[in-house]
Every structure is written in C-alpha cells, then in structure tokens.
C-alpha cells in the first residue's frame, strides 16, 4: 500500500503553504482523496508523478523560450556601425 500524505506533507515537498496545498487539492489541481472527515490525502506515488510532469513541462518551456530567443536574434538585423 502506498503512503498517504497529508496536506502539510505535500506542502513541505512542494515548498508551498499548507493552505495552498489544500486549495490545490480542493480545486483538483492535485490528485487527492477527500476523506469522510473532510480532510484531504494524496498518494505519494501521485505526487511523484505530478512533480515529474511539472518538471517535464518546465523543461519544455525553457527549451521553447531558448529556441524563440535564437530565432528572434536571427530575424533581427542590426545596422552595422560605420565610423
């Protein structure tokens, strides 16, 4: 059985406040389970997968931004300095 994480444990891993983790769970941004008591829990495996997905997205964004910068530099023709 996988470990179930509390919102505080999730928040600690994501370096956000507990309230932010709770809000993300309630909004469905984080795949969490709502207990009959009204508390949220998240499987550690789900958090691992969520983090991996976010790292992949961030890497793609960095790559795209880098490629856009290179394309922009090629497209912009700077006038040469004449003395």
PLY file of the C-alpha trace (Angstrom):
ply
format ascii 1.0
element vertex 83
property float x
property float y
property float z
element edge 82
property int vertex1
property int vertex2
end_header
0.00 0.00 0.00
1.29 3.41 -0.91
1.88 6.10 1.71
-0.88 8.65 2.06
0.35 12.21 2.51
-1.36 14.96 4.48
-1.70 18.46 3.00
1.15 19.57 5.30
3.44 16.84 3.94
2.51 17.72 0.36
3.10 21.40 1.08
6.50 20.65 2.54
7.56 18.71 -0.57
6.28 21.42 -2.92
7.63 24.29 -0.81
4.24 25.97 -0.54
1.96 26.68 2.41
-0.37 24.02 3.76
-3.31 26.21 2.78
-2.08 26.36 -0.83
-1.75 22.56 -0.96
-5.27 22.22 0.49
-6.64 24.67 -2.07
-4.94 22.84 -4.96
-6.40 19.56 -3.67
-9.89 21.07 -3.37
-9.65 22.61 -6.87
-8.47 19.33 -8.36
-5.07 20.70 -9.37
-3.52 17.96 -7.23
-4.99 14.44 -7.43
-6.20 13.99 -3.86
-8.72 11.91 -1.97
-11.38 13.59 0.16
-11.96 11.62 3.34
-15.38 11.42 5.05
-13.92 13.67 7.76
-13.44 16.43 5.15
-9.65 16.09 5.20
-7.59 15.53 2.06
-4.92 12.91 1.48
-2.71 12.32 -1.52
-0.89 9.16 -2.52
2.89 9.61 -2.54
3.04 7.96 -5.98
0.57 10.50 -7.35
2.66 13.37 -6.01
5.79 11.84 -7.56
4.03 11.63 -10.93
2.65 15.18 -10.59
6.12 16.56 -9.83
7.67 14.65 -12.75
5.03 16.04 -15.12
5.70 19.58 -13.91
9.46 19.15 -14.36
8.87 17.94 -17.93
6.60 20.91 -18.68
9.16 23.33 -17.22
11.93 21.80 -19.33
9.82 22.15 -22.49
9.05 25.77 -21.63
12.73 26.55 -21.10
13.60 24.84 -24.41
10.89 26.76 -26.26
11.98 30.07 -24.75
15.59 29.36 -25.70
14.61 28.48 -29.27
12.43 31.60 -29.54
15.35 33.77 -28.43
17.64 32.19 -31.01
15.04 32.69 -33.77
14.49 36.30 -32.75
18.21 37.03 -32.87
18.37 35.61 -36.39
15.35 37.62 -37.52
16.53 40.96 -36.18
19.01 42.66 -38.48
21.10 45.16 -36.60
22.59 48.00 -38.64
26.36 47.88 -38.83
28.31 50.67 -37.22
30.08 52.90 -39.64
32.90 55.15 -38.46
0 1
1 2
2 3
3 4
4 5
5 6
6 7
7 8
8 9
9 10
10 11
11 12
12 13
13 14
14 15
15 16
16 17
17 18
18 19
19 20
20 21
21 22
22 23
23 24
24 25
25 26
26 27
27 28
28 29
29 30
30 31
31 32
32 33
33 34
34 35
35 36
36 37
37 38
38 39
39 40
40 41
41 42
42 43
43 44
44 45
45 46
46 47
47 48
48 49
49 50
50 51
51 52
52 53
53 54
54 55
55 56
56 57
57 58
58 59
59 60
60 61
61 62
62 63
63 64
64 65
65 66
66 67
67 68
68 69
69 70
70 71
71 72
72 73
73 74
74 75
75 76
76 77
77 78
78 79
79 80
80 81
81 82
